[in-house]
Amino acid sequence: MKRREFVQKVTIVSTGASLVQNKIAKFKEIPGESGDQEQSPSTISIVAPSTIQVNEPFSVGIRMLTDPYFTKWGPDWSRTGATVNGPFNKSPRGIHFMDNVLPAWKGSVRISGSDGFTGRAKYSFSEGTGPYQKDHRPIRRLEGFRFSKPGVKYIKVVDPVSGIEGVSNAIKVSHVKMEDRLFWGDTHCHSIFGDGVRTPEELHAFARDEAFLDVFSHTEHTEAITDDQWDYFSAVANRFNEPGKFVTFIGGEWTSKPFGHRNFLYPGATGPVIRSSDENQNTLEELFDIVRKHKGLVVANHPKDSAFIIDFDTYHHDPEVERLVEMYSIGGSHERPSPEERQEEASKNNSVVDGLKKGHKLGMIGVGDTHDGRPGDALHEFQLEPEGYRDLEKPGLTGIWAKDLSRESIFDALWNRRVYATTHHRTIVKFSMNGSPMGSTISGTDGLTLEAEIASNLSIEKIELISNGEVMEATHPSKKAFTWNRNLNGRFDNDSWVYVRVTLEENNYAWTSPIWILNG
C-alpha cells in the first residue's frame, strides 16, 4: 500500500483524546470486532525454519493480515500478561502501537508444500486461540510438518474463499547432518521505558509469538533507566529464554554523543548496566573494559546516523570486544555513503566500508532498532507522528549460523561473526572461502575458491563479491535458488577482506560478514 493511500484506509481505535482532532485519520471500529467474521485477509504471512533435516518435524507460523490499524490504549485493570490492547501502547513521542492481524477471523486455509511435503492439508482458525490472553486473532504456530526429500522447499497457504495466498521463506532440507543451522534474530529494540512503546514482556512475546524470531534482545538506552529497572529487564530476558525454542540476551544501548551508540550483549544470565552518563563508563575504552570483564560483546550501531555518527578514523577499535556493526536498520543501509553524503566532511569516515578499510574487524548484522513495539516486524511507515518516523526504512534481520538454538551457540556465532544482514527477509545466504565460513581469517592466496549458496522466496537479481570495498566479481542469476562457485587463485596480492552482497527483487539486499585473507 502506498503511503498516500494509508490516510484513507487507516483504522483508528483509541481511548485517548489526542487523535480525535487529527484531520488525517478517522475513528472506526477495529476490523471484524463488531462480529463481522466475513472480512477476508489481504495477505498471509508464513514463517518456516530455514534449515531442517529430511523427515525432521517442524512448525510453521501463520498470520492472516489486513490493512494496518491502531490498537486500543489506556488503563486495563485486568492485565495478567502480554496483550494486544493496553496502557503502554502509546509513547510521549506520539508513536502508537499498530496491528495488521485480523482481530477475529475463523476461516479455514489450505496448506501445501514442495515435493516431499507431509502434514495437515487444512486448518480452521475456529480451533485454538492467538498467543495472548483473550486473543482471538488468527495467529498460530502449527506443528507436525515434514519434508521427505532434500532440496530447497516452500510452503503455501491459501484462503479458498478469497483466493489470497502466501508463500513461506525458503527452506533448505538436507539429507546429511548439518554442522550449522540458520536462525533469525533482532538484537536492537526499545520499549516504553525509553522512547518506544510496550513493556519488555510484550516485546519478548511479540518477537517469539508474532514475528516468530529465534533470537531477541531488548536493548534500552541505559542512561534513561535505573538499576532496579535493569534488574527487571534482565529477569524478563532470562524468563523468556528457552533453549531449543527462543534465545534471549541481556543487553543495552550505551548512548554517547561524542562516540556514537553501542549495543552491548552478555552471554549469560547476568551482567551490569553500563551508562555513558556514569563516571568511569563514559569512554569507549571504559565500555570495552567492562564488557570484556563479563565476556560480552559490543555492536557499533547505525554508524551513518547523522545525529550520532561513528567516525571510524578517530576512535580506537578493540577487535576482541567490538565484534559487530549494524549494516542495516530502520535508518537504512550503512554500507557506504551516497555520492551526496560523500561530499559532506562529516560523512567521510562513518560507513561500514570506511571502517573495514581502516582495519576494523566487524561482522555485519541487520536489526530493527524499532520503537513501535514490533521487533522482527514493523508498521512504522503508517505512523501519524512523529512525522519523520514514518519515513524510515523497513527493519533488518540477522541471519545466524549456529550449532543449535541455545545462548551458548548463538553467542558463539555472534562472537565469531557467522552472521549476515538482510532487509527484513529470510533469504538463506551461506558464504565460504576454501571451506572457511564468513567471519573467518584465512592465510595464503593460492588456490582460493569462493562458494556462495543463496535461496529465497524472492528472485535473486545479482550476487557480488566485494573486495576491499570494490566489486571484484558479479553474477545475475534471476532465480530463487543459486550456488555460485568462483576460482580466485592469484586475485589477491595483499591482505584483503571480502564479503558477498546479494540484491533481490523489490529493492531487497543481504550482506554477509567478511572473510579476511592474509597474504603470506
Secondary structure, DSSP 4 states (H G I P E B T S, - for coil): --HHHHHHH-BB--SSSTTTT-SS--B-PPTTTTS---PPPSEEEEE--SEEETT--EEEEEEEEEEEEEPPBS--TT--S--SSBTTSB-TT--B-EEEE-SS---EEEEEESTTEES-SEEETTSS--SSTT--SSEEEEEEEEESS-EEE-EEEE-TTT--EEEPPPEEEESS--S-EEEEEE--B--TTTTS-S-HHHHHHHHHHTS--SEE--EEEGGG--HHHHHHHHHHHHHH-BTTTBEE--EEEEEETTTEEEEEE-SSS------TTSTT-SSHHHHHHHHHHTT-EEEE--TT-TTS---TTTS---TTTEEEEEEEETTEE-SS--HHHHTSGGGSS-SHHHHHHTT---EEEE---B-SS-TT---GGG--SSGGGGGSPPPPEEEEEESSSSHHHHHHHHHTT-EEEESS---EEEEEETTEETT-EEE--TT-EEEEEEEEEEEEEEEEEEETTEEEEEE---EEEEEEEEE-TT--SS-EEEEEEEEETTTEEEEEPPEEEE--
